Every structure is written in structure tokens, then in C-alpha cells.
């Protein structure tokens, strides 16, 4: 399974490390994913959700 949010499909982004001498090397930025037990169609299911979706209330946590 890819490192993506199960709700908003946020995935890794690429960018550059930039040194003091302005040398550029590739790097990746990973989303902050958290494992959550959420209610999906009334059933609890384990999801990997980004913190933006958790904070905005897109997820109803299972008790």
C-alpha cells in the first residue's frame, strides 16, 4: 500500500535539499499519516489518515 491518506489521497511530494553552497539534491516530503479506527458505513475500519483530515473533522472515530 502506498504512503497516502485514505481520505484525501494526499501523497508524498518531491523537492530539493539546498546546501549552503547552493548544491541541490532531491528529497521527499511525506504527509503526516496517523493510523485511526474510523466508522465507514457504520463499521469500524482501520485507516491511515493525514492530520489535516483528522483536524478538519472528515473522520468519525470508532469508540
C-alpha positions in Angstrom: 0.0 0.0 0.0 1.3 3.4 -1.0 2.0 6.1 1.6 -1.1 8.1 1.0 -4.1 9.4 3.0 -7.1 7.1 2.6 -9.5 10.1 2.5 -8.0 13.0 0.6 -5.4 11.0 -1.3 -2.5 13.2 -0.2 0.8 11.6 -1.1 4.5 12.3 -0.9 5.9 15.4 -2.7 9.3 15.9 -4.1 11.6 18.9 -3.6 15.3 19.7 -3.1 17.7 19.8 -0.2 19.7 23.0 -0.7 23.1 23.3 0.9 24.9 26.4 2.0 26.9 26.2 -1.3 23.5 26.1 -3.2 24.0 22.4 -4.2 20.6 20.8 -4.8 19.8 17.1 -4.2 16.4 15.5 -4.5 14.4 14.8 -1.3 10.8 13.8 -0.5 8.2 15.3 1.9 5.9 12.7 3.4 2.5 13.5 4.8 1.8 13.2 8.5 -0.3 10.0 8.4 -1.8 8.5 11.6 -3.5 5.1 11.9 -7.1 5.6 13.0 -10.1 3.3 13.7 -12.9 5.1 11.9 -16.5 4.4 11.2 -17.0 3.7 7.5 -20.6 2.8 6.6 -21.3 2.1 10.3 -18.5 -0.4 10.6 -15.1 0.3 12.3 -12.3 0.2 9.9 -8.5 0.9 10.2 -7.4 3.8 8.0 -4.2 5.8 7.5 -5.4 9.4 7.6 -3.4 12.7 7.4 -3.6 15.1 10.3 -5.3 17.7 8.1 -8.3 15.3 7.7 -8.3 14.5 11.4 -8.3 18.1 12.4 -11.0 19.2 10.0 -13.4 16.5 11.1 -13.6 14.4 8.0 -13.1 11.3 10.2 -15.6 9.9 12.7 -13.6 7.9 15.2 -14.8 4.5 16.3 -15.2 4.1 20.0 
